[in-house]
Amino acid sequence: MTSPRESGTQQAKAGEKPHRPHFLRYLLIGFFTVAPLWVTWFVLDFLFSLLARTGAPVLRGLAGALRPLSEPLADWLIHPTVQYLLAALVTLGGLYAIGVITSMVVGRQVLALLERMLERLPLVQTIYGATKRFLETVRKPPVSGQRVVLISFPSPEMKAVGLVTKVMTDPDTGRQLAAVYVPTSPNPTSGYIEIVPLEEVVQTDWSIEEAMSFVMTGGTNAPETLRFDPAAAQKAATK
């Protein structure tokens, strides 16, 4: 026989809910808390590393010139942490200076001379010319309609965000065709080129910045409403 105390203890245990392990739950909470910070740091570290690698030769040359005058200052300039920060600042300053210079008449003339020199190098001219045309196309106003559109990709039931880069005409039917660049997520610098009939393109009111933010965040930074049907979008655009 069990004592009243033991009987009460057994009843209390019978009334308790079974203990559930919380390790996986808290692990997921920790992951989703840290993931945005990690992605932000990854992107910023990539950008600053790229800037630092670009400006590092300038700092090393400056350190070599200053070494006969001040050994400690030269060693300080080539310290990894200092070089990382200063090289990034040097690169940003250089880009700003290039932007100022190329906005002047002399700068545009120098740039034109450089481009004529690059035209003599077949492979370099192809890469440089294609990249420049693509960036200029994105910066300029669209040829027809909005720049940011939706197209049926990779299947008719699905839509993908794309950028209209050019509008062409079929010589046989007179049908207008849109060359659409579809960026991939989360890296918008890679993607696909699709040729889509212009009447099947869904026009949006997004800016380039909004589209890039949408792609880089995996669609989380999206508006509450979005036109999905091409016919409805064209009807709304003609109003």
N, C-alpha and C positions, 0 to 999 in steps of 0.2 A: 504494500500500500504506500501511496505517496503522501507526504505531509501537505497541509494546506499551503505552506510557503512554496513547495516545489510545484504544486498544482497551479498556483497563481503565476509562477514563472513560466510554466509551459504554455498557459493560456496567453500570456503576454507575447511570447515568442510566436505562437500560432497566429496572433493578430498582426504581427509586423509584416510589412511588405518585403519581398525578397530583395536583397542588396544587389544593385546593378553596378557593374564596373563603370567608373567615370573616366578612365584613362583615355579612351578613344575620343570621348566627347570633348574633354578639355584639350586634347591634342589638336582636334579640328578647330576649336575656338582659337587656340594659339596660332595655328597656321593662318587662318583667315584674318587674324589681327596683324600678323607680321608680313604677310604676303604683299599688301600694297606698299609698305615701307621698303621691302626688299626690291620690288620692281622699280620703285622710284630711285633707289640708290643704284641699282644696276644701270638704269638709263643714264643717270647723271654721271656715274663713274665711267661709263663708255664715252660720253661726250667729253668729259674733262680729260680722260686718257688720250683721246684723239687730239684734243687741243694741245695737251702737254707734249705729245710726240712731235707735233708740228713745230712748236716753239722751242723744243729742247736744243736743236743745233745752234740757235741764236744765243742761248744762255751759255752753252759750252764754249762757243767762240768768245763771248764776253768774258767768261771766267779765264780763258787762256790769255786774253789781252791784259787782264788785271793781275794775273799771278805774279809777274815781276814787281808790281807795285805793292800788292797786299796779298800775301798768301792766305791769311784767314778769310778775307772777303771772297777770294776765288773758291776756296773750299766750301764756304757758306752757299755760294751760288749753285754749286753742283750737288749740294745735299739733296737726297731723293725727295724729301717732303717739300723743301723750298723750290726745287726745280719743277716739281709737279704743279705747284700753285702759280709760280711766276711764269712758267712756260704757257700755261693756259691763259693768263692775263696778257702776255705778249701776243699770243695768237689772236685773241679778241681785239686787242688794240690794232693789230695789223689788218684784220678784216674791216674794222671801222675806218681805218685810214684808206684802205683800198676803195671802200664805198664812197668816201668823200672825193678821192682823186678821180675815180671813174665818172663821177657826176659832173666833172669839169670838162671843158673842151679838150684840154691837153691830155687828160686821162683817157678820154674816148679815142683820141688819135693813137695813143700808145697801145690801147687795147686792140684797135683795128689793125695796127702793125703786127702785134703778136698773133692775131688770128690769121693774118695772111701768111705768116711764117708756119703756123700749124697746118695750113692747107697743103703745104708741100710734103707733109708726112702722112701717107695714106691711112694707116691704122689709127694714128693719133687723131687725125682730122675726123675720121668716122665716129670715134667715141666722143670726142669733144663736141662735134656738131650735133650729134643725136641728143646728147645730154642737154646742150644749150637750147635746142628747139623744144624739147619736152618741158623744161622749166619755164621757158617763155610762153608756151601754150597754156600752162597752168596759171601763170600770172595774168595773162591777158583776158579780157572779157570773152565769153563763149561766142561761137559763131552763130548758133541758133539755140534759143532756149537757155536753160540753166546749165551751169558746168557740172554740178553734182546731180547724178541721176541714179535710178534703179534699173537694173536689167534682169531678165530671167537667166539666172546662172547659179548653180550648174545644171538645173533642171527647170522645166516650165513652171513648176509649182513653187519654186524658190526664187528669191530676189537677192541681188548683191549690189552693194554700193559701188558706183564707178564714177570716173571723171571723163567727160567727153573731151577728147583731144583734137578731133577733126570730124568734119561732116563731108562725105563724099557722095557722088551720084553714079548710079548704075547706068552706063551708056545705052543699054538695051531697053530697059524699062523706064528710065528716068526716076527710079525710086531712090530716095535719099537714105544713105547709110551712115551710121555714126560709129567712129572708132572710139571705143570705151576702154579706159585703163581701169582694171579692177584690182585695187591694192589688197594685200593679204594682211591678216591680223596675227600678232601685234606689230609686225614690221611692215609699214606701208611702202617701203622702197622696193619690195618685191611684189610681183603680181602677174596678172594676165592681160592680154590685149584681145578684146572681143569686138567683132564687127556685127552690129545689130541694126535692123531696120529702124529708122528714126521714129516711125509711128508706134513701135513697140517699146520705146524708151519711156520710163516713168519720170516726169520732171519733179524735182524737189525744190524747196526753198532754202536748202542748206548752203552755208558758205564752205569754202575749202577747209578752213580751220575746224568747223564743226564736223565735217566728214572725216578729217584725219583724227580728230579726237574720238569719234565713234569707232574707227578702225583700231586705234591703238589701245582703247580700253575694252576691246572685245564686245562692243555694243552696249556696255553699261551706261555710257553717257549718250543717251538717246532721248528724243522728244517723246511726249506722251501720245502724240498722234502722228500718223504717217500714211500718205496715199500709197496704196499698193496696186491698184488697178490702172492700167495705162489709159483706158477710155475715160475713166472718172477724172484722172489727172489732167488729160487734155481738155475735157469739158470745163473743169475748174479754171484752167489757164486761159481759156477764151472768154471767160466772163469779164 
